[in-house]
Amino acid sequence: MRDTMYFPRVVDSELNELLLHVPAVLIDGAKGVGKTATAEQRVSTVIRLYDPAERAVIAAAPPKPLSGPDQFFSTSGSDCP
């Protein structure tokens, strides 16, 4: 998903350090400030819960907990049920 230019944010170094010590983080903030782009820089899999097709796949076979360096990012939109 890294097809566009990423502009580093102030939170990047703190997030990088935090992800060495915790299994998950929640990135919260105003719309349009780069939360999704920031998260996508650090994961191997993106699950877009606002996409009906991706949501159906997850509903049919929920992902198993990940271990090791594998990470995934799940994003929801206001249109998610």
N, C-alpha and C positions, 0 to 999 in steps of 0.2 A: 504494500500500500504506500510505499515511499516514492510515489511518482511525481511529487511536487517538491519544490525547494522548501526545506525546513529552516525556519529562523529560530535560533537558540533563544531560550527564555531564561529568566533569572532563576527559576525553580529547577532547572535541569540538573545542576550539580547536586543539589539537596535530594532530588528524586533518585538520582543514580546511587547515591550513598544509601539511602533508605531501602532501596530494592535489594541491597546486599544482605539485609537483616530481617526483612519481613516478607511473608508470602504474598501479600496483596496490599494495594493502596487504593484509595478513592480520591479522584481528582475532581474537585468541585469548584465552580466559578461561573462567572457571567457567560452568556452565550457569545460565541465568536472570538474568544480570547486565545484559542489554541489548545484546549484540553485534549481533544482527540488527536491532533497532530503530535503533541508532546507524548501522549501514551503510545501511539503507533511507532514511535522511534525506538521503543524499548521491548517490543513483544515479537513473538514469532507467529502468532495467530490472532486474527481479529474476528470477532463475532458481532455482527450488526443486528441487534435484536429488533430494530425498527424495520428490517427487511423481512417481509413475510416468508420468503423462501428459506432464509437462514434460520428464522425462528421455528419453522416447521421441522427442519433437520434437528435442531436442538431438542425440540419437544419429543421427537421420535426416539432419539438416542442421546440423552444428556451426556456431556463430556465427563470423563473420569477425572478426579483430582490430578493435577500435574505435579510432578516432582522434578527436582534438579533445575537446570537452567531454562527449561521450557516455560514460557509464559504466554498467557493469552489476555486479550483485552475484550471486554464485552461492553458494548455501548447501547444505550436505549434512547429512544426518541419520545417526544411527547405523544406520538401517535401509537405507541405500544399499548396493547391491552393490559 
